[in-house]
Amino acid sequence: MKRLMCGISLAAAAAMMLGTAADRVAAQNANLPALVIQGGTLIDGNGGAPLANSVVIIQGNRITAVGRAGQVQVPAGAQIINANGKFVLPGLWDAQVNYAWYWGEVMLNQGVTSTVDIGDGEEISIAQRDTVNHGKAVGPRQLVGIGHLGGIRGGAMPTGMESELATRKDPKSADDARALARRFLGAGADMVMIHDGSYAPEIYQAAYDEAHKAGKPAFCRCGGPKTGPKEGALAGADMYPHSTGIAAAVAKDGTRANNELDRFAEMDDAKAGDLIRIMAEHHVNLVPTLVHDSPSYPKGWARFQTEVRRTFQDPNLRAYYDDNNIRSFFATYNRADRGEVREPAAMCWPAATPTTRRRPVLSCMTKWRPWRRQEFPRCM
């Protein structure tokens, strides 16, 4: 992994010390020798000009001093990292991740030092997080939901045999929502998450009230039909993963778009302004992972797939991903809808069928090709 680590491991080393969840082990680190990163060009993320020939001093799990060489006193006995010719920056956050334990090292090597999961890790996510936080495993700092409420559909329907901390809980009342939120928080959840908008607003308000009493944020995929982004904000949501429900809420009346990008293209400025105002007043943040619902328009897919295929030719990276894992990156392009804007062209060709998993060829408008399973790479 030396080649991957070369330009970015310094950022990871610096930013791993910044932090929130790392307070749990602050006492263990307080007496360690200082760590000094010197000589690199510092980009601190605050909007100022890059600082050449910088010195960053880290004591325990805190950055205690930053400045130009010669202006900062380096503690005696400090461990020195020579960053000459490199860039130093705060660690990156992946704010929407289905975390797997074997991603820890590769994430750090790419500068990702903190992650937020989606509440599907259940009991094992507690062990993964705490193992990293106590220095027993290598990985980014993890914020975990353990489980979430809602998101129950299809093969995810509960059987009644799930554990107390299994994900996809189904609250039947506000009291149920409070009890479930307390259960996850009591087990160590870093947030309370509800994964759809199918409940009445009082369900969300009750669960989020418990989160806020515990000093934790509340996450909502408020896509309706009962609770949308506006109702979620009023109920106390702090974060909207995937920006769920936003596009539909701001689209013009009568818009038939079935693709996330098309909905934004048909935006009603008055609706958007009203929703922005409400979300700003209630301090709601977006995680705009639109790729979850719309990985761009199909005309760009061939280029993106080529880039992904080229990326995974790196044998160092391949050490972390098996073939099935790599195929999942390409599957994104199959599950996304191509959008209403292109529906008229689709009329020229047979519709997709479950057996072939084939999309219509839109050659009436473009030269986009259909997707076929055999077109996917064999992942070397």
VOBA-1610 file (N, C-alpha, C; in pm, whole numbers, padded with zeros to 5 digits, always signed):
BEGIN
Met+00081-00122+00000Met+00000+00000+00000Met+00084+00127+00000Lys+00216+00112-00015Lys+00300+00232-00002Lys+00263+00339-00103Arg+00232+00298-00226Arg+00203+00397-00328Arg+00074+00474-00295Leu-00026+00403-00244Leu-00150+00470-00209Leu-00133+00562-00090Met-00045+00524-00001Met-00028+00600+00122Met+00055+00724+00102Cys+00135+00728-00004Cys+00241+00827-00015Cys+00193+00969+00006Gly+00089+01012-00068Gly+00052+01153-00064Gly-00053+01187+00037Ile-00115+01085+00101Ile-00233+01117+00180Ile-00231+01068+00322Ser-00137+00980+00357Ser-00139+00928+00492Ser-00109+01035+00595Leu-00041+01141+00556Leu-00016+01249+00651Leu-00146+01316+00692Ala-00236+01332+00597Ala-00366+01391+00631Ala-00439+01303+00730Ala-00434+01173+00706Ala-00502+01081+00797Ala-00440+01088+00936Ala-00307+01090+00941Ala-00240+01094+01071Ala-00278+01218+01150Ala-00286+01331+01082Ala-00322+01455+01151Ala-00466+01453+01197Ala-00556+01415+01106Ala-00697+01432+01137Ala-00750+01328+01233Met-00685+01214+01245Met-00731+01115+01340Met-00727+01169+01482Met-00652+01276+01503Met-00641+01331+01637Met-00746+01438+01665Leu-00823+01472+01565Leu-00920+01581+01582Leu-01041+01530+01653Gly-01094+01536+01727Gly-01216+01471+01743Gly-01302+01453+01851Thr-01407+01406+01840Thr-01527+01390+01916Thr-01528+01254+01984Ala-01548+01147+01905Ala-01554+01015+01966Ala-01420+00976+02027Ala-01311+01035+01983Ala-01180+01001+02040Ala-01166+01047+02184Asp-01259+01128+02233Asp-01252+01168+02373Asp-01257+01048+02466Arg-01314+00937+02418Arg-01327+00819+02502Arg-01193+00764+02545Val-01089+00791+02465Val-00957+00738+02500Val-00857+00850+02525Ala-00906+00969+02554Ala-00816+01083+02574Ala-00719+01058+02689Ala-00769+01000+02796Ala-00683+00978+02912Ala-00568+00884+02880Gln-00595+00786+02792Gln-00490+00692+02755Gln-00380+00760+02674Asn-00417+00862+02596Asn-00321+00927+02507Asn-00250+01047+02567Ala-00298+01097+02680Ala-00251+01225+02733Ala-00101+01226+02759Asn-00044+01113+02797Asn+00097+01110+02835Asn+00188+01061+02722Leu+00133+01044+02602Leu+00215+01001+02490Leu+00303+01116+02442Pro+00417+01086+02381Pro+00500+01193+02325Pro+00424+01270+02218Ala+00458+01396+02202Ala+00393+01477+02100Ala+00428+01425+01961Leu+00335+01442+01869Leu+00357+01408+01730Leu+00362+01538+01651Val+00464+01556+01571Val+00483+01680+01496Val+00492+01648+01347Ile+00404+01713+01269Ile+00408+01702+01124Ile+00463+01834+01072Gln+00577+01831+01008Gln+00640+01958+00970Gln+00689+01954+00826Gly+00688+02074+00765Gly+00743+02091+00632Gly+00641+02087+00520Gly+00519+02039+00548Gly+00418+02028+00443Gly+00342+02158+00422Thr+00265+02161+00316Thr+00176+02274+00290Thr+00041+02243+00354Leu+00001+02324+00450Leu-00120+02299+00527Leu-00241+02367+00463Ile-00345+02288+00437Ile-00476+02341+00397Ile-00570+02306+00510Asp-00609+02405+00590Asp-00681+02375+00714Asp-00832+02367+00699Gly-00884+02395+00580Gly-01028+02382+00560Gly-01110+02500+00608Asn-01046+02604+00656Asn-01117+02721+00706Asn-01127+02834+00603Gly-01079+02810+00483Gly-01093+02908+00377Gly-00974+03000+00357Gly-00873+02989+00443Gly-00756+03074+00429Gly-00660+03020+00324Ala-00557+03098+00297Ala-00455+03056+00201Ala-00375+02938+00256Pro-00332+02845+00172Pro-00248+02735+00218Pro-00122+02789+00286Leu-00078+02719+00390Leu+00038+02760+00468Leu+00156+02670+00434Ala+00254+02726+00364Ala+00373+02648+00326Ala+00465+02629+00446Asn+00544+02522+00441Asn+00643+02492+00546Asn+00578+02499+00684Ser+00470+02427+00699Ser+00391+02435+00822Ser+00443+02338+00928Val+00398+02365+01050Val+00424+02276+01164Val+00291+02251+01235Val+00258+02125+01252Val+00136+02085+01324Val+00179+02000+01443Ile+00141+02043+01562Ile+00179+01971+01683Ile+00056+01904+01742Ile+00067+01776+01767Ile-00044+01696+01819Ile-00001+01636+01951Gln-00084+01656+02053Gln-00057+01598+02184Gln-00178+01513+02224Gly-00154+01383+02244Gly-00267+01295+02272Gly-00359+01290+02152Asn-00484+01328+02173Asn-00578+01327+02061Asn-00624+01468+02026Arg-00537+01566+02047Arg-00569+01704+02016Arg-00455+01772+01941Ile-00490+01854+01841Ile-00393+01942+01777Ile-00376+02062+01869Thr-00257+02081+01919Thr-00235+02187+02018Thr-00172+02312+01961Ala-00109+02303+01845Ala-00047+02422+01786Ala-00029+02402+01636Val-00046+02512+01563Val-00028+02511+01418Val+00040+02643+01379Gly+00136+02638+01291Gly+00199+02761+01244Gly+00307+02732+01142Arg+00378+02836+01105Arg+00488+02821+01010Arg+00613+02778+01085Ala+00700+02704+01018Ala+00826+02660+01080Ala+00902+02781+01134Gly+00953+02768+01254Gly+01024+02876+01319Gly+00937+02962+01407Gln+00803+02949+01391Gln+00711+03027+01472Gln+00641+02942+01577Val+00665+02811+01574Val+00601+02720+01668Val+00710+02640+01738Gln+00701+02633+01871Gln+00800+02559+01949Gln+00771+02410+01942Val+00864+02331+01894Val+00849+02186+01886Val+00887+02125+02020Pro+00799+02048+02084Pro+00829+01990+02216Pro+00948+01894+02209Ala+01023+01891+02315Ala+01135+01797+02324Ala+01083+01654+02323Gly+01156+01570+02255Gly+01121+01428+02250Gly+01006+01395+02157Ala+00959+01492+02078Ala+00845+01468+01989Ala+00882+01375+01875Gln+00785+01298+01830Gln+00802+01218+01709Gln+00780+01310+01590Ile+00876+01312+01498Ile+00870+01406+01386Ile+00835+01330+01257Ile+00736+01381+01185Ile+00703+01331+01052Ile+00740+01440+00951Asn+00828+01407+00858Asn+00872+01502+00757Asn+00772+01503+00642Ala+00699+01615+00628Ala+00597+01626+00524Ala+00643+01713+00409Asn+00771+01733+00396Asn+00822+01819+00289Asn+00775+01769+00153Gly+00719+01861+00073Gly+00672+01826-00059Gly+00534+01766-00063Lys+00468+01760+00053Lys+00335+01701+00061Lys+00235+01803+00115Phe+00107+01766+00110Phe+00001+01851+00162Phe-00057+01787+00289Val-00091+01870+00384Val-00151+01826+00509Val-00289+01890+00518Leu-00391+01811+00543Leu-00525+01865+00552Leu-00606+01785+00654Pro-00716+01844+00705Pro-00800+01769+00798Pro-00854+01643+00733Gly-00881+01543+00816Gly-00935+01418+00763Gly-01071+01438+00700Leu-01102+01354+00603Leu-01230+01359+00533Leu-01335+01275+00605Trp-01460+01316+00592Trp-01573+01240+00645Trp-01645+01170+00531Asp-01678+01044+00550Asp-01775+00977+00465Asp-01904+00973+00546Ala-01999+01060+00511Ala-02118+01081+00592Ala-02232+00987+00557Gln-02206+00887+00471Gln-02312+00793+00433Gln-02245+00665+00389Val-02229+00570+00480Val-02150+00452+00446Val-02214+00327+00506Asn-02213+00219+00425Asn-02242+00085+00476Asn-02106+00025+00513Tyr-02063+00049+00634Tyr-01924+00019+00671Tyr-01900-00131+00681Ala-01785-00172+00633Ala-01738-00309+00649Ala-01600-00305+00714Trp-01573-00397+00801Trp-01451-00392+00882Trp-01325-00388+00796Tyr-01326-00453+00681Tyr-01204-00460+00599Tyr-01180-00332+00521Trp-01268-00232+00534Trp-01245-00104+00467Trp-01162-00008+00551Gly-01138-00042+00676Gly-01074+00054+00766Gly-00942+00108+00716Glu-00851+00021+00678Glu-00718+00065+00636Glu-00723+00141+00505Val-00802+00091+00408Val-00806+00158+00279Val-00870+00296+00291Met-00967+00311+00381Met-01027+00443+00402Met-00924+00540+00459Leu-00849+00497+00557Leu-00746+00584+00614Leu-00642+00621+00508Asn-00605+00524+00426Asn-00505+00551+00323Asn-00554+00651+00219Gln-00685+00664+00208Gln-00743+00764+00116Gln-00782+00892+00189Gly-00747+00905+00317Gly-00771+01028+00389Gly-00904+01036+00459Val-00984+00929+00458Val-01113+00929+00528Val-01090+00886+00671Thr-01114+00976+00765Thr-01083+00947+00905Thr-01207+00939+00993Ser-01325+00967+00937Ser-01449+00954+01014Ser-01560+00909+00920Thr-01649+00823+00972Thr-01761+00774+00893Thr-01890+00782+00973Val-01999+00792+00900Val-02134+00786+00958Val-02206+00672+00887Asp-02254+00574+00963Asp-02319+00460+00898Asp-02469+00485+00882Ile-02540+00385+00829Ile-02682+00403+00801Ile-02770+00326+00898Gly-02712+00276+01007Gly-02793+00207+01106Gly-02829+00065+01068Asp-02744+00000+00990Asp-02767-00139+00952Asp-02664-00234+01013Gly-02573-00182+01095Gly-02465-00265+01147Gly-02502-00351+01264Glu-02611-00316+01330Glu-02661-00390+01446Glu-02551-00407+01551Glu-02553-00518+01622Glu-02460-00532+01735Glu-02314-00525+01694Ile-02282-00578+01575Ile-02141-00581+01536Ile-02085-00442+01515Ser-02169-00345+01481Ser-02119-00209+01459Ser-02067-00148+01589Ile-02123-00189+01701Ile-02074-00140+01831Ile-01932-00189+01853Ala-01910-00318+01826Ala-01777-00375+01845Ala-01677-00314+01749Gln-01717-00295+01623Gln-01626-00235+01525Gln-01585-00095+01568Arg-01681-00014+01607Arg-01651+00124+01647Arg-01560+00127+01768Asp-01596+00052+01870Asp-01520+00061+01995Asp-01381+00000+01981Thr-01367-00101+01897Thr-01235-00160+01875Thr-01139-00059+01814Val-01188+00019+01717Val-01106+00123+01657Val-01078+00234+01758Asn-01180+00278+01829Asn-01163+00389+01922Asn-01068+00356+02036His-01053+00229+02068His-00961+00188+02173His-00827+00141+02119Gly-00804+00166+01991Gly-00673+00137+01935Gly-00644-00009+01910Lys-00747-00093+01908Lys-00726-00236+01887Lys-00736-00276+01740Ala-00784-00186+01657Ala-00793-00213+01514Ala-00771-00082+01439Val-00733-00093+01312Val-00708+00024+01229Val-00836+00059+01153Gly-00874+00184+01159Gly-00992+00226+01085Gly-01028+00369+01118Pro-01121+00426+01043Pro-01167+00562+01073Pro-01253+00563+01198Arg-01268+00680+01257Arg-01362+00699+01368Arg-01503+00676+01314Gln-01581+00595+01382Gln-01712+00557+01331Gln-01823+00610+01422Leu-01924+00670+01359Leu-02048+00704+01427Leu-02154+00607+01377Val-02219+00536+01469Val-02308+00426+01428Val-02448+00447+01484Gly-02546+00406+01405Gly-02685+00411+01450Gly-02729+00280+01511Ile-02648+00175+01494Ile-02677+00037+01536Ile-02793-00020+01455Gly-02911+00037+01474Gly-03028-00001+01396Gly-03110+00122+01366His-03209+00106+01281His-03296+00220+01251His-03441+00179+01260Leu-03528+00277+01265Leu-03671+00255+01261Leu-03717+00270+01117Gly-03818+00193+01077Gly-03869+00204+00941Gly-03780+00138+00839Gly-03800+00174+00713Gly-03725+00110+00604Gly-03766-00035+00585Ile-03891-00065+00617Ile-03939-00203+00614Ile-04017-00227+00486Arg-03962-00309+00399Arg-04029-00338+00273Arg-03966-00460+00209Gly-04044-00528+00129Gly-03994-00642+00054Gly-03931-00748+00142Gly-03809-00789+00105Gly-03739-00893+00179Gly-03692-00849+00316Ala-03709-00720+00348Ala-03665-00670+00478Ala-03775-00680+00583Met-03888-00741+00551Met-03996-00752+00647Met-03951-00833+00769Pro-03981-00785+00891Pro-03938-00858+01011Pro-04009-00991+01024Thr-03941-01085+01084Thr-03998-01220+01104Thr-04045-01242+01247Gly-04006-01153+01338Gly-04038-01173+01479Gly-03928-01244+01554Met-03825-01287+01484Met-03714-01359+01548Met-03589-01273+01558Glu-03601-01143+01526Glu-03486-01054+01530Glu-03444-01025+01674Ser-03317-00985+01689Ser-03267-00949+01822Ser-03319-00812+01864Glu-03299-00777+01988Glu-03345-00649+02040Glu-03280-00532+01967Leu-03161-00552+01914Leu-03089-00444+01846Leu-03087-00463+01695Ala-03171-00552+01643Ala-03180-00567+01499Ala-03236-00439+01439Thr-03198-00413+01317Thr-03245-00293+01249Thr-03386-00311+01196Arg-03443-00204+01140Arg-03577-00201+01081Arg-03686-00230+01184Lys-03687-00154+01290Lys-03793-00163+01390Lys-03916-00088+01341Asp-04032-00133+01381Asp-04158-00079+01329Asp-04243-00023+01443Pro-04224+00104+01479Pro-04302+00161+01590Pro-04448+00177+01552Lys-04535+00138+01643Lys-04679+00149+01619Lys-04739+00273+01682Ser-04663+00341+01766Ser-04712+00460+01834Ser-04594+00547+01873Ala-04625+00667+01922Ala-04519+00756+01970Ala-04445+00693+02087Asp-04517+00624+02174Asp-04452+00558+02288Asp-04358+00449+02240Asp-04399+00374+02137Asp-04309+00273+02079Asp-04182+00338+02026Ala-04199+00449+01957Ala-04083+00518+01899Ala-03987+00564+02008Arg-04041+00617+02117Arg-03955+00658+02229Arg-03880+00539+02286Ala-03949+00429+02305Ala-03886+00311+02364Ala-03777+00256+02273Leu-03802+00252+02144Leu-03701+00201+02052Leu-03581+00294+02044Ala-03606+00424+02042Ala-03495+00520+02042Ala-03410+00503+02168Arg-03474+00489+02282Arg-03400+00469+02407Arg-03319+00340+02404Arg-03376+00236+02342Arg-03305+00108+02336Arg-03174+00122+02259Phe-03181+00184+02141Phe-03060+00201+02061Phe-02962+00296+02129Leu-03012+00404+02185Leu-02924+00499+02254Leu-02859+00433+02376Gly-02935+00354+02447Gly-02880+00285+02564Gly-02772+00186+02528Ala-02778+00132+02406Ala-02676+00038+02359Ala-02554+00109+02304Gly-02561+00244+02294Gly-02446+00319+02249Gly-02459+00382+02112Ala-02581+00393+02059Ala-02598+00454+01928Ala-02555+00600+01931Asp-02494+00644+01822Asp-02449+00782+01809Asp-02554+00873+01747Met-02665+00815+01701Met-02773+00893+01644Met-02899+00808+01644Val-03014+00871+01621Val-03140+00800+01605Val-03183+00819+01460Met-03220+00708+01393Met-03245+00711+01249Met-03382+00652+01217Ile-03456+00721+01130Ile-03580+00668+01075Ile-03566+00672+00923His-03592+00557+00860His-03551+00539+00721His-03660+00557+00617Asp-03773+00613+00652Asp-03870+00646+00550Asp-03968+00748+00606Gly-04063+00790+00522Gly-04161+00889+00564Gly-04300+00831+00579Ser-04309+00703+00614Ser-04438+00635+00616Ser-04513+00651+00747Tyr-04450+00711+00848Tyr-04516+00726+00978Tyr-04573+00866+00994Ala-04664+00879+01089Ala-04719+01010+01122Ala-04611+01094+01189Pro-04616+01226+01175Pro-04511+01312+01231Pro-04485+01293+01380Glu-04587+01256+01457Glu-04565+01239+01602Glu-04471+01124+01634Ile-04461+01026+01544Ile-04365+00917+01563Ile-04223+00972+01558Tyr-04196+01054+01459Tyr-04064+01114+01442Tyr-04033+01208+01559Gln-04130+01288+01597Gln-04108+01384+01704Gln-04071+01313+01834Ala-04138+01202+01864Ala-04109+01129+01987Ala-03969+01069+01985Ala-03932+01003+01874Ala-03800+00942+01865Ala-03691+01048+01869Tyr-03711+01159+01799Tyr-03610+01263+01792Tyr-03598+01338+01924Asp-03706+01346+01998Asp-03698+01408+02130Asp-03604+01328+02219Glu-03611+01196+02210Glu-03521+01111+02290Glu-03377+01130+02244Ala-03356+01142+02114Ala-03220+01165+02065Ala-03163+01295+02119His-03241+01399+02113His-03192+01530+02156His-03169+01536+02308Lys-03252+01465+02383Lys-03230+01461+02528Lys-03098+01392+02560Ala-03056+01301+02473Ala-02930+01230+02493Ala-02813+01305+02426Gly-02841+01420+02366Gly-02736+01495+02299Gly-02693+01434+02167Lys-02782+01360+02101Lys-02751+01293+01975Lys-02834+01351+01862Pro-02785+01344+01739Pro-02860+01395+01624Pro-02967+01297+01578Ala-03062+01350+01501Ala-03173+01271+01449Ala-03168+01271+01296Phe-03175+01152+01237Phe-03165+01135+01092Phe-03301+01094+01036Cys-03335+01145+00918Cys-03464+01112+00859Cys-03454+01101+00707Arg-03503+00992+00653Arg-03524+00981+00509Arg-03671+01013+00485Cys-03702+01140+00487Cys-03841+01186+00490Cys-03899+01194+00350Gly-03924+01079+00289Gly-03973+01076+00153Gly-04122+01058+00140Gly-04197+01074+00251Gly-04341+01058+00246Gly-04380+00910+00248Pro-04510+00880+00240Pro-04618+00973+00206Pro-04673+01056+00322Lys-04643+01015+00447Lys-04701+01087+00560Lys-04611+01197+00613Thr-04483+01178+00602Thr-04387+01277+00652Thr-04284+01307+00545Gly-04282+01431+00501Gly-04185+01476+00404Gly-04079+01563+00468Pro-03994+01627+00389Pro-03886+01709+00444Pro-03934+01822+00534Lys-04043+01887+00498Lys-04095+01996+00582Lys-04140+01942+00717Glu-04219+01834+00715Glu-04269+01775+00840Glu-04155+01720+00924Gly-04053+01663+00857Gly-03939+01612+00931Gly-03865+01721+01005Ala-03846+01835+00938Ala-03779+01947+01003Ala-03857+01995+01125Leu-03987+02005+01110Leu-04071+02050+01221Leu-04074+01948+01335Ala-04050+01820+01302Ala-04049+01715+01405Ala-03915+01706+01477Gly-03813+01776+01427Gly-03685+01777+01497Gly-03571+01706+01427Ala-03588+01670+01299Ala-03478+01604+01226Ala-03360+01699+01210Asp-03241+01643+01218Asp-03117+01719+01202Asp-03046+01690+01071Met-03074+01574+01011Met-02997+01529+00895Met-03086+01452+00800Tyr-03073+01480+00669Tyr-03146+01408+00567Tyr-03049+01330+00480Pro-03026+01202+00507Pro-02942+01121+00419Pro-03004+01111+00280His-02919+01109+00179His-02960+01100+00038His-03046+01219-00004Ser-03061+01320+00081Ser-03154+01430+00052Ser-03293+01375+00018Thr-03329+01266+00085Thr-03453+01196+00053Thr-03574+01288+00064Gly-03656+01286-00038Gly-03780+01362-00039Gly-03766+01505-00088Ile-03643+01556-00096Ile-03623+01696-00134Ile-03669+01721-00278Ala-03624+01638-00370Ala-03656+01661-00512Ala-03806+01658-00535Ala-03874+01559-00477Ala-04019+01551-00496Ala-04090+01671-00434Ala-04038+01720-00321Ala-04103+01830-00250Ala-04091+01962-00324Val-03986+01979-00405Val-03965+02107-00473Val-04001+02103-00620Ala-04044+01987-00671Ala-04080+01977-00813Ala-04211+02052-00840Lys-04225+02099-00960Lys-04347+02169-00999Lys-04468+02075-00992Asp-04584+02132-00961Asp-04707+02053-00960Asp-04728+01990-01097Gly-04766+01863-01095Gly-04791+01793-01220Gly-04670+01727-01281Thr-04553+01744-01221Thr-04432+01682-01275Thr-04442+01531-01264Arg-04418+01461-01373Arg-04427+01315-01374Arg-04290+01250-01362Ala-04188+01327-01338Ala-04051+01274-01337Ala-04038+01160-01239Asn-03975+01053-01284Asn-03948+00940-01195Asn-03798+00921-01175Asn-03723+01025-01200Asn-03579+01024-01182Asn-03542+01146-01099Glu-03453+01128-01003Glu-03420+01236-00910Glu-03368+01361-00981Leu-03283+01342-01080Leu-03229+01458-01151Leu-03338+01532-01227Asp-03432+01457-01285Asp-03540+01522-01359Asp-03630+01603-01266Arg-03649+01554-01144Arg-03731+01630-01050Arg-03667+01764-01017Phe-03537+01763-00995Phe-03468+01889-00969Phe-03472+01980-01091Ala-03466+01920-01209Ala-03472+02001-01330Ala-03607+02069-01345Glu-03711+02012-01285Glu-03845+02069-01289Glu-03878+02141-01158Met-03780+02206-01100Met-03796+02268-00969Met-03889+02389-00973Asp-03974+02399-00872Asp-04057+02517-00849Asp-03981+02607-00751Asp-03937+02723-00797Asp-03853+02809-00714Asp-03922+02851-00585Ala-04052+02874-00590Ala-04124+02914-00469Ala-04127+02800-00367Lys-04154+02678-00414Lys-04151+02562-00324Lys-04012+02543-00265Ala-03910+02554-00350Ala-03773+02535-00303Ala-03737+02640-00200Gly-03772+02765-00224Gly-03741+02872-00130Gly-03807+02851+00004Asp-03933+02805+00003Asp-04004+02781+00129Asp-03939+02667+00207Leu-03900+02560+00137Leu-03838+02446+00206Leu-03700+02484+00258Ile-03624+02559+00181Ile-03492+02605+00227Ile-03506+02687+00354Arg-03605+02775+00356Arg-03625+02859+00475Arg-03656+02774+00598Ile-03745+02678+00585Ile-03782+02594+00699Ile-03664+02512+00746Met-03590+02453+00653Met-03475+02372+00691Met-03366+02456+00756Ala-03344+02577+00706Ala-03243+02664+00765Ala-03285+02706+00905Glu-03412+02737+00924Glu-03460+02777+01056Glu-03444+02666+01158His-03457+02542+01114His-03449+02428+01205His-03314+02357+01197His-03219+02417+01128His-03080+02368+01124His-03071+02223+01073Val-03145+02194+00968Val-03140+02062+00908Val-03028+02058+00804Asn-02948+01954+00808Asn-02836+01936+00716Asn-02867+01828+00612Leu-02809+01843+00495Leu-02828+01746+00388Leu-02703+01663+00368Val-02723+01534+00342Val-02618+01449+00288Val-02660+01420+00144Pro-02614+01500+00048Pro-02671+01495-00088Pro-02616+01382-00173Thr-02626+01259-00122Thr-02574+01145-00197Thr-02674+01105-00306Leu-02688+01192-00405Leu-02786+01170-00510Leu-02755+01045-00591Val-02629+01002-00592Val-02593+00884-00670Val-02673+00762-00626His-02721+00761-00502His-02801+00650-00453His-02926+00630-00539Asp-02986+00739-00583Asp-03108+00733-00662Asp-03088+00766-00809Ser-02978+00832-00840Ser-02958+00873-00979Ser-02810+00895-01007Pro-02741+00794-01056Pro-02597+00807-01084Pro-02571+00881-01215Ser-02617+01004-01224Ser-02606+01087-01343Ser-02699+01036-01452Tyr-02692+01095-01568Tyr-02772+01048-01682Tyr-02697+00938-01756Pro-02770+00847-01819Pro-02707+00729-01880Pro-02597+00759-01980Lys-02602+00875-02045Lys-02500+00901-02146Lys-02361+00908-02085Gly-02349+00926-01954Gly-02219+00930-01890Gly-02178+00799-01825Trp-02269+00699-01826Trp-02241+00577-01752Trp-02121+00500-01806Ala-02108+00494-01937Ala-01996+00417-01994Ala-01863+00473-01946Arg-01852+00605-01942Arg-01727+00667-01895Arg-01704+00637-01747Phe-01811+00647-01666Phe-01795+00621-01524Phe-01757+00475-01499Gln-01819+00384-01572Gln-01786+00243-01554Gln-01641+00216-01594Thr-01596+00282-01697Thr-01456+00268-01738Thr-01363+00316-01628Glu-01397+00427-01566Glu-01314+00480-01458Glu-01312+00386-01339Val-01427+00328-01303Val-01432+00234-01193Val-01349+00110-01226Arg-01365+00061-01349Arg-01290-00058-01391Arg-01139-00031-01384Arg-01097+00088-01428Arg-00955+00123-01425Arg-00906+00132-01280Thr-00986+00189-01195Thr-00948+00202-01054Thr-00917+00068-00992Phe-01001-00031-01022Phe-00984-00161-00958Phe-00885-00251-01028Gln-00810-00196-01121Gln-00696-00269-01175Gln-00573-00255-01087Asp-00580-00164-00991Asp-00468-00145-00898Asp-00462-00264-00802Pro-00356-00344-00807Pro-00351-00463-00721Pro-00351-00429-00573Asn-00298-00312-00536Asn-00301-00273-00396Asn-00445-00253-00347Leu-00526-00191-00430Leu-00666-00169-00394Leu-00744-00300-00398Arg-00714-00384-00493Arg-00784-00512-00506Arg-00767-00599-00382Ala-00662-00574-00305Ala-00640-00652-00185Ala-00754-00636-00085Tyr-00832-00528-00098Tyr-00938-00501-00002Tyr-01077-00539-00052Tyr-01092-00572-00178Tyr-01223-00595-00236Tyr-01224-00724-00317Asp-01325-00810-00292Asp-01338-00929-00374Asp-01425-00896-00496Asp-01441-00994-00586Asp-01512-00968-00711Asp-01656-00926-00687Asn-01725-00990-00594Asn-01864-00954-00568Asn-01875-00810-00519Asn-01781-00769-00437Asn-01782-00632-00386Asn-01765-00532-00498Ile-01675-00563-00590Ile-01650-00473-00702Ile-01771-00467-00795Arg-01836-00579-00817Arg-01955-00579-00903Arg-02064-00488-00847Ser-02067-00476-00716Ser-02171-00392-00657Ser-02156-00246-00699Phe-02034-00202-00728Phe-02014-00065-00774Phe-02080-00043-00910Phe-02073-00146-00995Phe-02134-00134-01127Phe-02285-00149-01121Ala-02335-00221-01020Ala-02479-00245-01011Ala-02558-00117-00991Thr-02492-00013-00940Thr-02560+00116-00924Thr-02624+00161-01053Tyr-02558+00137-01164Tyr-02607+00185-01292Tyr-02726+00105-01342Asn-02748-00012-01287Asn-02861-00094-01328Asn-02987-00059-01250Arg-02972-00027-01121Arg-03091-00010-01039Arg-03156+00127-01057Ala-03082+00224-01111Ala-03135+00359-01121Ala-03231+00372-01239Asp-03332+00454-01221Asp-03428+00481-01328Asp-03367+00578-01429Arg-03396+00560-01555Arg-03339+00646-01658Arg-03414+00779-01670Gly-03533+00789-01615Gly-03596+00919-01606Gly-03704+00946-01709Glu-03797+01034-01669Glu-03911+01065-01752Glu-03871+01133-01883Val-03767+01215-01876Val-03727+01290-01994Val-03702+01197-02112Arg-03660+01077-02087Arg-03628+00983-02194Arg-03738+00881-02218Glu-03851+00890-02148Glu-03958+00792-02164Glu-04014+00785-02305Pro-04034+00897-02376Pro-04090+00887-02511Pro-04005+00798-02603Ala-03874+00806-02589Ala-03788+00723-02673Ala-03802+00576-02638Ala-03828+00549-02511Ala-03839+00410-02468Ala-03959+00342-02532Met-04055+00420-02581Met-04173+00363-02644Met-04139+00292-02774Cys-04022+00320-02828Cys-03984+00258-02954Cys-03936+00115-02936Trp-03918+00073-02809Trp-03852-00054-02784Trp-03926-00129-02674Pro-03905-00259-02664Pro-03971-00337-02559Pro-03928-00287-02421Ala-04019-00300-02325Ala-03989-00258-02188Ala-03894-00358-02125Ala-03831-00314-02017Ala-03744-00404-01941Ala-03826-00516-01880Thr-03767-00632-01867Thr-03836-00746-01806Thr-03754-00800-01692Pro-03818-00857-01590Pro-03744-00912-01476Pro-03648-01023-01516Thr-03682-01096-01624Thr-03597-01210-01659Thr-03468-01167-01727Thr-03476-01065-01813Thr-03355-01024-01884Thr-03283-00911-01815Arg-03353-00838-01726Arg-03298-00721-01660Arg-03243-00625-01766Arg-03314-00614-01875Arg-03265-00532-01986Arg-03345-00402-01994Arg-03276-00292-02005Arg-03340-00162-02021Arg-03367-00135-02170Pro-03469-00055-02202Pro-03494-00022-02342Pro-03375+00052-02402Val-03349+00025-02531Val-03247+00100-02602Val-03307+00234-02644Leu-03245+00343-02606Leu-03301+00473-02633Leu-03244+00533-02760Ser-03235+00453-02864Ser-03168+00499-02985Ser-03252+00599-03063Cys-03379+00619-03026Cys-03456+00723-03092Cys-03397+00861-03062Met-03332+00872-02946Met-03277+01001-02906Met-03125+00999-02900Thr-03069+00883-02866Thr-02926+00876-02841Thr-02872+00743-02892Lys-02746+00721-02864Lys-02685+00592-02896Lys-02647+00517-02770Trp-02721+00542-02660Trp-02694+00470-02536Trp-02722+00322-02557Arg-02643+00241-02497Arg-02660+00097-02512Arg-02741+00041-02396Pro-02809-00071-02417Pro-02876-00135-02305Pro-02773-00198-02213Trp-02815-00224-02092Trp-02726-00292-02000Trp-02753-00441-02006Arg-02649-00519-02016Arg-02662-00663-02008Arg-02565-00715-01904Arg-02606-00819-01836Arg-02518-00870-01731Arg-02381-00906-01785Gln-02374-00962-01907Gln-02245-01003-01959Gln-02155-00886-01995Glu-02211-00762-01996Glu-02129-00647-02025Glu-02046-00605-01904Phe-02080-00655-01787Phe-02004-00617-01669Phe-01867-00686-01674Pro-01767-00622-01620Pro-01634-00682-01620Pro-01628-00802-01527Arg-01534-00888-01552Arg-01513-01001-01462Arg-01422-00965-01348Cys-01392-00837-01335Cys-01311-00787-01222Cys-01173-00850-01217Met-01117-00866-01335Met-00979-00913-01347Met-00963-01049-01280
//
